[in-house]
Amino acid sequence: MQLRSRARLFGTVVAALAAIPLAVLGTAAPSGAAASAGATAHSCATAKAGFASCKALVRTDVVAAKSVAPNATPSGYGPSSLQSAYNLPSATAGSGRTVAIVDAYDAPTAEADLAVYRSQFGLPACTTANGCFKKIDQNGGTNYPRKDGGWAQEISLDIDMVSAICPNCHILLVEAKSSSFANLGAAVNRAAATPGVVAISNSYGGSDASDASYGSYYNHPGIAVTASSGDSGYGASYPASSHYVTAVGGTTLNTASNSRGWSETAWSGAGSGCSAYNTALSGAASFGTGCAKRAEADVSAVANPSTGVAVYDSTAYQGYVGWMVFGGTSVSSPVIASVYALAGNTGSIDNNYPYTHASSLWDVTSGSNGSCPTTQWCNARTGWDGPTGLGTPNGTGAF
């Protein structure tokens, strides 16, 4: 009842503000604080067998409009913070490369919402008209699937994160007609067949599954395919558990008075685990994963909603619309896909590459996503661990 009351209150406030792109939401929870009970909601429902759920988490406690003054900025990290935290050459790299986003269902306002985000943060326009943005269905056409408000939030989150990390990249949005692995996989194949695509982000997951069933959808040599490790702690998730993808875990990201200017710990929700089906990466052999088969995650980026990112979405869903703060490994997957695009190496590397270039990552050595049979599957440590993998980007050298 408390969540419904918040949603109704939020709806009355933001309805008047939906047309004002510079609206500022209330201050997020203190940096580093764990999200309190009821402070977040899943954008997508739990997936049934053969289907996937998006991994976006929206903050439900960031509800009050504090200011609509010119030059105001929304709550949540924006492009300059993310680029600083990960030491990225975002201003100079990425031109001529395309990052593909694969999601289910239609976000009818995706391009308009992207324009609001990019204008807010002073990024160059990315539109259909100028060739930067393209939206297609899983068959490559414009017969878009039905609208779904939860997946529309996911789509806005994904395309905003590509914009934040690689503003010079083009963005291809491929909308699957449902959240089944068959349809999402068809959308991945469509993305991979599109000229210019160097990375494909998949911010969704379901139960651990076999590459014998779905691996052909994610096996695209020459293209970096990333997947969210999940938001429920220990337990393998597909396609992150696929042999063919870069599995992306999650962190809590805070400013700090150190030489980096930032600190990270493992996020308590970050997915991790060992696949029961799929072959281990050869590059992980010397990192003590403790998994007989595929271990996840490989690398990570910010995912804690308490230190979440600013996103703009005008497709109203459960009373939420406008500027919001998001977390989940739905944030970290497009971040990492976009770092691959900045690096520009995907034509000659595969997902073992971070393991041979781990010195170019910020190692995350503290924090936990719970308890599990083997310590490193749930607890951050020096070197590889389940929630954060090898660590987070320190430039593009590991990609």
LOTI-126743 format. One line per field, with one value per residue (C-alpha): x, y, z. Coordinates in nm, 2 decimals. Each point is the difference from the previous one (the first is absolute). Layout:
N
u [X  ...]
v [Y  ...]
w [Z  ...]
***
This chain:
399
u [0.00  0.29  0.15  -0.34  -0.05  0.35  -0.08  -0.33  0.17  0.29  -0.25  -0.17  0.33  0.16  -0.30  0.04  0.37  0.02  0.04  0.28  0.32  0.21  -0.20  0.21  -0.11  0.07  0.34  0.09  0.08  0.34  0.28  0.10  -0.32  -0.17  -0.34  -0.26  -0.29  -0.26  0.25  0.02  -0.23  0.07  -0.10  -0.07  -0.18  0.18  0.06  -0.15  0.19  0.12  -0.04  0.21  -0.06  0.16  0.24  -0.10  -0.07  -0.16  0.03  -0.35  0.11  0.13  -0.33  0.00  0.06  0.26  0.06  -0.08  0.26  0.20  0.32  -0.14  0.11  -0.18  0.09  0.22  0.34  0.02  0.25  0.28  0.00  0.00  0.27  0.21  -0.05  0.12  0.27  -0.16  0.10  -0.37  0.05  0.24  -0.07  -0.28  -0.08  -0.13  -0.08  -0.35  -0.11  -0.32  -0.25  -0.23  -0.32  -0.35  -0.31  -0.04  0.11  -0.20  0.17  0.35  0.15  -0.18  0.12  0.35  0.00  -0.10  0.28  0.27  -0.12  0.00  0.36  0.13  0.06  -0.03  -0.33  -0.06  -0.30  -0.14  0.03  0.38  0.07  0.11  -0.31  -0.19  -0.29  -0.11  -0.20  0.17  -0.05  0.17  -0.31  -0.24  -0.28  0.06  -0.13  -0.26  0.09  0.11  0.07  0.25  0.21  -0.03  0.18  0.27  0.04  0.04  0.25  0.20  0.01  0.08  0.30  0.14  -0.04  0.18  0.30  0.04  -0.18  0.17  -0.13  -0.31  -0.28  -0.21  -0.31  -0.13  -0.34  -0.10  -0.37  0.01  0.24  0.04  0.36  -0.10  -0.12  0.28  0.25  -0.14  0.04  0.36  0.07  -0.17  0.23  0.31  -0.09  -0.03  0.31  0.20  -0.11  0.30  -0.18  -0.34  -0.13  -0.26  -0.14  -0.21  0.02  -0.17  0.09  0.34  -0.04  0.21  0.18  -0.12  -0.34  0.07  0.37  -0.03  -0.18  0.30  0.29  0.12  0.37  0.12  -0.28  0.01  -0.32  -0.07  -0.26  -0.12  0.09  -0.32  -0.13  -0.07  0.34  0.14  -0.14  0.10  -0.21  -0.02  0.12  0.27  0.09  0.06  0.35  -0.04  -0.07  0.17  -0.19  -0.04  -0.04  -0.07  0.16  -0.09  0.18  0.09  0.21  0.31  0.30  0.26  0.21  -0.28  -0.27  -0.23  -0.04  -0.20  -0.12  -0.19  -0.38  -0.21  -0.23  0.26  -0.05  0.27  0.04  0.11  -0.19  -0.10  0.02  0.24  0.38  0.23  0.19  0.36  0.12  -0.15  0.20  0.27  -0.24  -0.13  -0.37  -0.08  -0.25  0.04  -0.18  -0.08  0.04  -0.17  0.06  0.30  0.00  -0.23  -0.12  -0.23  -0.33  -0.11  -0.32  0.11  0.29  -0.20  -0.02  -0.23  -0.24  -0.28  -0.30  -0.34  -0.19  -0.20  0.01  -0.16  0.00  0.36  0.10  0.27  0.34  0.07  0.29  0.08  0.23  0.03  0.24  -0.21  0.22  0.33  -0.06  -0.04  0.28  0.24  -0.13  0.07  0.35  0.07  -0.12  0.23  0.30  -0.07  0.16  -0.30  0.09  0.31  -0.08  -0.24  -0.14  0.33  0.17  -0.08  0.17  0.33  -0.03  -0.13  0.26  -0.20  -0.30  -0.08  0.01  -0.30  0.11  -0.28  -0.37  -0.23  -0.32  -0.08  0.12  0.08  0.19  0.33  0.13  0.10  -0.34  -0.16  0.27  0.22  0.37  0.33  -0.02  -0.31  -0.32  -0.35  -0.19  0.26  0.20  0.35  -0.11  -0.12  0.14  0.31  0.01  -0.05  0.31  -0.19  -0.24]
v [0.00  0.23  -0.05  0.06  0.33  0.11  -0.08  0.20  0.29  -0.01  -0.02  0.32  0.19  -0.11  0.03  0.37  -0.03  -0.25  0.27  0.17  -0.18  0.19  -0.12  -0.10  -0.30  0.00  -0.09  -0.36  -0.20  0.07  -0.13  -0.35  -0.06  -0.33  0.05  -0.02  -0.24  0.13  0.25  -0.17  -0.19  -0.24  0.14  -0.35  -0.30  -0.32  -0.21  -0.35  -0.28  0.08  0.37  0.28  0.30  0.34  0.09  0.37  0.12  0.33  0.21  0.05  0.24  0.27  0.18  0.37  0.27  0.22  0.25  0.08  0.28  0.04  -0.21  -0.23  -0.36  -0.32  -0.23  -0.30  -0.01  0.15  -0.04  0.21  -0.20  -0.33  0.10  0.13  -0.31  -0.23  0.22  -0.01  0.18  0.06  0.34  -0.12  -0.37  -0.21  0.19  -0.23  -0.28  -0.13  -0.14  -0.21  -0.03  -0.30  0.01  -0.14  0.19  0.36  0.33  0.24  0.31  -0.14  0.25  0.30  -0.10  -0.05  0.36  0.13  -0.19  0.11  0.36  0.01  -0.11  0.19  -0.30  0.02  -0.08  -0.37  -0.03  -0.21  0.31  0.04  -0.37  -0.04  -0.19  -0.28  -0.21  -0.33  -0.30  -0.35  -0.05  0.32  0.20  0.24  -0.23  0.07  -0.23  0.11  0.27  -0.11  0.27  -0.21  -0.09  0.36  0.10  -0.25  0.13  0.36  -0.12  -0.19  0.27  0.27  -0.20  -0.04  0.37  0.06  -0.22  0.03  0.32  -0.03  -0.35  -0.07  -0.19  -0.28  -0.10  -0.34  -0.09  -0.36  -0.08  -0.18  -0.07  -0.37  -0.10  -0.10  0.35  0.18  -0.23  0.09  0.36  -0.06  -0.17  0.29  0.25  -0.21  0.00  0.38  0.18  0.21  -0.19  -0.07  -0.07  -0.14  0.06  -0.24  0.14  -0.30  -0.35  -0.32  -0.33  -0.16  -0.17  -0.19  0.15  -0.32  0.16  0.37  0.05  0.06  0.33  0.14  -0.15  0.29  0.02  0.35  0.15  0.05  -0.14  0.10  -0.13  0.10  -0.24  0.06  0.19  -0.28  -0.09  -0.35  -0.22  -0.04  0.19  -0.05  0.15  0.13  -0.37  -0.05  -0.09  0.27  0.32  0.23  -0.04  0.33  0.03  0.30  0.24  0.28  0.31  0.30  0.31  -0.03  0.21  -0.23  0.04  -0.15  0.22  -0.30  -0.32  -0.32  -0.30  -0.30  0.07  -0.23  -0.08  -0.08  -0.33  -0.27  -0.37  -0.30  -0.14  -0.36  -0.03  0.22  -0.02  0.21  0.28  -0.10  0.34  -0.06  -0.32  0.17  0.22  -0.25  0.03  -0.33  -0.07  -0.32  0.17  0.36  0.25  0.33  0.29  0.10  0.38  0.25  0.36  0.21  -0.18  0.09  0.21  0.20  0.13  -0.02  0.19  0.26  -0.12  0.18  -0.20  0.15  -0.33  0.00  -0.32  -0.06  0.38  0.05  0.24  0.26  0.01  -0.30  -0.17  -0.36  -0.28  -0.37  -0.18  0.15  0.30  -0.18  -0.21  0.29  0.19  -0.29  -0.05  0.37  -0.02  -0.28  0.24  0.27  -0.24  -0.10  -0.34  -0.23  -0.12  -0.18  -0.10  -0.22  -0.01  -0.15  0.34  0.16  -0.30  0.07  0.37  0.01  0.26  0.25  -0.04  0.14  -0.30  0.00  -0.17  0.05  -0.06  -0.30  -0.12  -0.25  -0.35  -0.29  -0.33  0.15  0.33  0.17  -0.07  0.26  0.21  0.25  -0.06  0.08  -0.14  -0.17  -0.04  -0.08  0.33  0.23  -0.24  0.14  0.36  0.31  0.21  0.21  0.14  -0.24  -0.22  -0.31  0.02]
w [0.00  0.08  -0.35  -0.17  0.20  -0.10  -0.36  0.01  0.16  -0.25  -0.29  0.11  0.03  -0.32  -0.22  0.02  -0.06  -0.28  -0.26  0.19  -0.08  0.26  0.29  0.30  0.21  0.37  0.13  -0.02  0.31  0.15  -0.21  0.09  0.21  -0.07  -0.17  0.28  -0.02  -0.25  -0.15  -0.34  -0.23  -0.29  -0.34  -0.12  0.14  0.10  -0.31  -0.05  -0.17  -0.35  0.06  0.14  0.23  -0.03  0.28  0.05  0.36  0.04  0.32  0.14  0.28  -0.24  -0.05  0.08  -0.26  0.17  -0.28  -0.37  -0.02  -0.31  0.00  0.27  -0.02  0.09  0.29  -0.07  -0.18  -0.34  -0.28  0.15  0.32  -0.17  -0.24  0.29  0.21  -0.27  -0.16  -0.34  -0.33  -0.07  -0.16  -0.26  -0.07  -0.15  -0.32  -0.28  0.24  0.09  0.34  -0.04  0.28  0.01  0.20  -0.01  -0.11  -0.12  0.16  -0.22  0.15  -0.02  -0.24  0.15  0.35  -0.13  -0.13  0.35  0.17  -0.25  0.00  0.38  0.02  -0.30  -0.22  -0.38  -0.15  -0.09  -0.22  -0.29  -0.22  0.06  -0.03  0.36  0.14  -0.16  0.13  -0.16  0.08  0.03  -0.37  -0.09  -0.09  0.18  0.09  0.37  0.27  0.26  0.25  0.35  0.26  0.20  -0.29  -0.13  0.32  -0.07  -0.35  0.11  0.26  -0.26  -0.27  0.26  0.13  -0.35  -0.04  0.33  -0.07  -0.38  -0.11  -0.34  -0.06  -0.21  0.18  -0.15  0.20  -0.09  0.15  0.03  -0.02  0.34  0.28  -0.10  -0.06  -0.36  -0.08  0.20  -0.17  -0.34  0.08  0.10  -0.33  -0.18  0.19  -0.09  -0.36  -0.01  -0.15  0.24  0.32  0.22  0.33  0.11  0.35  0.15  0.33  0.08  0.12  0.11  0.16  -0.09  -0.33  -0.25  -0.30  -0.18  0.01  -0.04  -0.06  -0.37  0.08  0.19  -0.19  -0.22  -0.05  -0.06  0.20  0.38  0.15  0.36  0.24  0.35  0.27  0.19  0.30  0.25  0.13  -0.04  -0.27  -0.36  -0.26  -0.38  -0.23  0.24  0.06  -0.37  -0.12  -0.27  0.19  0.25  0.32  0.18  0.38  0.21  0.25  0.24  -0.13  0.23  -0.03  0.22  0.11  -0.16  -0.32  -0.21  0.15  0.03  0.19  -0.08  0.20  -0.11  -0.02  0.22  -0.29  -0.27  -0.16  0.02  -0.04  -0.19  -0.30  0.02  -0.38  -0.18  -0.06  0.21  -0.17  -0.06  0.12  0.35  0.06  0.21  0.21  0.25  -0.08  0.17  -0.28  -0.20  -0.29  -0.09  0.28  0.02  0.01  -0.22  0.06  0.16  0.04  0.21  0.07  0.36  -0.03  0.31  -0.21  -0.32  -0.33  -0.14  -0.27  -0.19  -0.11  -0.09  -0.06  0.33  0.19  0.34  0.06  -0.08  -0.28  -0.08  0.18  0.21  0.17  -0.10  0.11  -0.07  -0.23  -0.27  0.05  0.00  -0.32  -0.24  0.18  -0.08  -0.35  -0.06  0.14  -0.25  -0.27  0.13  -0.01  -0.36  0.03  -0.04  -0.35  0.13  0.36  0.19  0.36  0.13  -0.06  0.34  0.16  -0.17  0.07  0.35  0.10  -0.19  0.23  0.34  0.23  0.24  0.32  0.25  0.03  -0.04  -0.16  0.27  0.10  -0.22  0.01  -0.12  0.14  -0.33  -0.17  0.24  0.15  -0.17  0.03  -0.17  -0.35  -0.14  0.20  -0.09  0.06  -0.17  -0.21  -0.08  0.09  -0.17  -0.30  0.06  -0.35  -0.30  0.04  0.11  -0.29]
***
